[in-house]
Amino acid sequence: LTTEGLIDTFELSADYSIVKITVPERYDGKILSESNIRSEFDITVLAIISREIDKSFLGIKIKTNQIKNIAKADSHLRKDDIMVIFGKIRDIERFLEKGN
């Protein structure tokens, strides 16, 4: 898989994979239904994870990942968020190449 925006991958078979990627900038501020990711690339967004800044018990700022929800049509996308996607590896590669 192309590595631009790729965070982690779990190959289910030779053809299919589940991948964690940063939300490409072109989708920043859109809701999932506006993105047309499924119809354009034939991949499914499973979940959206937001990167939040919290404070530790010592008051030190730390970045944490919080699962916003299981992806729905009205899920908001931000360029600093993480998407968990599922699909054919070739379709995910097309998405990564065009998305950034």
ZINORGI-V897749 format. One line per field, one symbol per residue. ss: DSSP state (~ for helix, > for strand, _ for the rest). phi: phi as a letter, one per 20 degrees, with the letter a starting at -180 (. if undefined). burial: # if it has 9 or more other ideal C-beta (glycine too) atoms within 8 Angstrom, else .. Layout:
ss: ???
phi: ???
burial: ???
//
This chain:
ss: _____>>>>>>____>>>>>>>__~~~___>~~~~_~~~~~__>>>>>>>>>>>>_____>>>>>>>>>>_____>_____>>>>>>>~~~~~~~~~~~_
phi: .fefnfdbbceebfddbdcdcfffgfdgneegffflfffedlcdeebddeeddddffenefcecdcffafgcgefedcfefdddccrfgffffffffefd
burial: #...##..#......#########..##.###..#.##..#.#.#######.............#..#..#...#####.#########.#######.##
//
